[in-house]
Amino acid sequence: MKMTEKPTLYHWEPNANSGKPMLALEEKCVTYDSVYIDMLSFDQHKPEYLAINPMGTIPAMVHEGRLMNESTAIMEYVDARFDGPKLRPRDPAKRWKMRWWMKYCDQYYGPSCSMIGWEMFVGPSVRQRDPDELKARIDAIPLAERRIAWTKAIYGKFSAEELAESRRRVMQGSALLEKNLEKNEWVAGDEFSLADINAFNLVYILPHMAETMNLPSVGVERTPMTMRWLKRVYRRPTIRSTWARSRGGLHIDIDDEINRDLG
Ligand SMILES: N[C@@H](CCC(=O)N[C@@H](CS)C(=O)NCC(=O)O)C(=O)O
């Protein structure tokens, strides 16, 4: 085994983009230093974090003096750089499929899930704070697109059209994933890969949004194969060790998911 420095991962809750490198590191059995960045306290825009990731987004990783951002690129680095189980298929067609799904999640499915999450959870979690403080927080955000997302979430300004389009995309993405999982055990085919990690971090919450947010995209009736795939992922011990780093905000009981009756 190569002697190597421990990476430091800066992350929020183990979901969406933060959950991706967290789970990849666990799957590779890599010990890492974890630094929790509280997104709802705007830690990601504070100077000490901007020195690590000037984009002001989470996650970021530091390894051997390298400052790294972009969660999917970090996952690929983790798989290539560390010993442990391979998380990318060697077969070129399967690797293409893994990357296809990661791009689809990152550019299309994920941002739509995220907009709904920001409207329903992030905005309401912070908007009661002092208006001057919130304005100063928004002004300190380095990326224009993130400034816009925060402004819309805080002031309830996502338009009805934007939200409807995001809901449509979540429904469409979930249907596409179901179709894929009808033929494949894992997202990229017959082996667990980074594509499963990527998709899981978006999809695990969707069965819980069916009723609470009237978004019936993933559930026992509509997407039985996705529910079985979720159960297979939940059974991996790495989910438990990764979620142990949560400080709240994730109210999903892993045992309930594993024991869920799928008929
Ligand atoms: N493409 C980036 C996106 C990172 C990103 O937008 N992360 C969200 C959390 S999931 C974030 O940093 N939000 C904080 C903010 O917008 O201030 C990646 O994959 O790392």
The ligand as an SDF file (V2000), in Angstrom:
LIG
                    3D

 20 19  0  0  0  0  0  0  0  0999 V2000
  -20.6960   21.4700   -8.8160 N   0  0  0  0  0  0  0  0  0  0  0  0
  -20.4070   21.5950   -7.4300 C   0  0  0  0  0  0  0  0  0  0  0  0
  -21.6640   22.1090   -6.7370 C   0  0  0  0  0  0  0  0  0  0  0  0
  -21.4580   22.3120   -5.2710 C   0  0  0  0  0  0  0  0  0  0  0  0
  -22.6590   22.9570   -4.6230 C   0  0  0  0  0  0  0  0  0  0  0  0
  -23.3570   23.7980   -5.2100 O   0  0  0  0  0  0  0  0  0  0  0  0
  -22.8890   22.5760   -3.3710 N   0  0  0  0  0  0  0  0  0  0  0  0
  -23.9820   23.1550   -2.6270 C   0  0  0  0  0  0  0  0  0  0  0  0
  -24.4110   22.1840   -1.5400 C   0  0  0  0  0  0  0  0  0  0  0  0
  -25.0470   20.6790   -2.2000 S   0  0  0  0  0  0  0  0  0  0  0  0
  -23.4790   24.4020   -1.9610 C   0  0  0  0  0  0  0  0  0  0  0  0
  -22.2950   24.5730   -1.7940 O   0  0  0  0  0  0  0  0  0  0  0  0
  -24.3730   25.2670   -1.5260 N   0  0  0  0  0  0  0  0  0  0  0  0
  -23.9720   26.3600   -0.7180 C   0  0  0  0  0  0  0  0  0  0  0  0
  -24.2350   27.6770   -1.3050 C   0  0  0  0  0  0  0  0  0  0  0  0
  -24.7760   27.7510   -2.3910 O   0  0  0  0  0  0  0  0  0  0  0  0
  -23.9160   28.6500   -0.6220 O   0  0  0  0  0  0  0  0  0  0  0  0
  -19.9670   20.2450   -6.8470 C   0  0  0  0  0  0  0  0  0  0  0  0
  -20.4080   19.2230   -7.3740 O   0  0  0  0  0  0  0  0  0  0  0  0
  -19.1760   20.2160   -5.9070 O   0  0  0  0  0  0  0  0  0  0  0  0
  1  2  1  0
  2  3  1  0
  2 18  1  0
  3  4  1  0
  4  5  1  0
  5  6  2  0
  5  7  1  0
  7  8  1  0
  8  9  1  0
  8 11  1  0
  9 10  1  0
 11 12  2  0
 11 13  1  0
 13 14  1  0
 14 15  1  0
 15 16  2  0
 15 17  1  0
 18 19  2  0
 18 20  1  0
M  END
$$$$
